């Protein structure tokens, strides 16, 4: 993984090595704007910290780099014993974050800190976007379980694994990806595919085979041929299961007009006394479709989400950036006179979150790092100090619980699926004066 860098990080390292630049810098990860909605859920920190602490350059890696001839033998030799000995402060995963406030501060030798940029941006931007998208879908589901079905639509193996993780952080109840269940100790679930039905002589025979294999956890996919006929076959199997002392758990709809079909299927099930059988909906759903379905009275009990949870739906990417803000204690920043939107606020910074009298989030102060602020709670906490891990990583259940608590404290006006109100993020007066004094 040492080569998961953009080449300019190595060429700048070579130039710094030649110039004897041993500056200690702070780089800040933050997001300039949110592509959809008015909040983000920070996710991906554990993978980033693991990368920072374990980045090593093997002899084989250094030999390969040497073949090109651009990087000197002395510089490459300096990478052989690479160990990060700096510090990282970050907001915990599952924390709500907003534009233009620091999410991660990395402090260390300049040549070291710049090596982490590509991996940090790749992981944090992806998982934060997915966790946020998942939370919007969960919100639209109005308390009904949402399951991640998206690995097969993800952009590669690692994306599928990390998207399952991030979706759970965002509030998903589980995943269909077994490996994610194994790696992260989160619930994994499964129903059946159309293949299981179509390879048998009849749909009823397929349902009977599946029910026999899983008497206590049977979900039948009823739209392979005709959804309503599938519902009637599910009723036959449900009655057979009752005779054996078991119960059909649910049926799944994966095509067609889910509003009309769910109502028709519900009537068929209820007419047979099967009011306990739940209806799961899938079929490339996003938060807007789910909100419309439930708002129109669709009797749906849970959702399997693939495309728009794990392929990010409307926003194709999160444009988080990793920018230099301090060098040897001196505040620095990109001025970007040609595009002021891209200007960087100089200086290492902290964020304080203020609440109202009811305990709901009211606004954030972005402050100087060492500013004494009596209001609010600081968000960035120590994770690495002097190259050593100083904070344990919570399990995903605890991270998800943090997400849920955070969202409860965020007023509804900031969480609306459309036309949400921007959350207030302000520079503390002392930081504002500092910025004006350095401009």
Secondary structure, DSSP 8 states (H G I E B T S, - for coil): -TT-S-HHHHHHHHHHHHHT---EEEEEEEES--SSSS-EE---HHHHHHHHHH----HHHHHHHHHHSSS-HHHHHHHHT----SEEEE--TT-EE-TTS-SEEEEEEHHHHGGGHHHHHHHHHHHHHHHHHHHHHHHHTTTSEEEE--GGGSSSHHHHHHHHHHHHHTT--EES-HHHHHHH---B-----HHHHHTSS-HHHHHHHHHHH-TTS-EEE--SS-HHHHHHHHHHHHHHHHHTT----EEEE-SS-HHHHHHHHHHHHHHTT-TT-EEEE-SS--HHHHHHHHHTT----EEEE-HHHHS-TT-----EEEEEEEETTEE-----TT-GGG----S-EEEEEEE-TTS-EEEEEEEETT----SSEE--EEEEETTEE-S----HHHHHHHHHHHHHHS-GGGT-SSS-----EEE-HHHHHHHHHH-
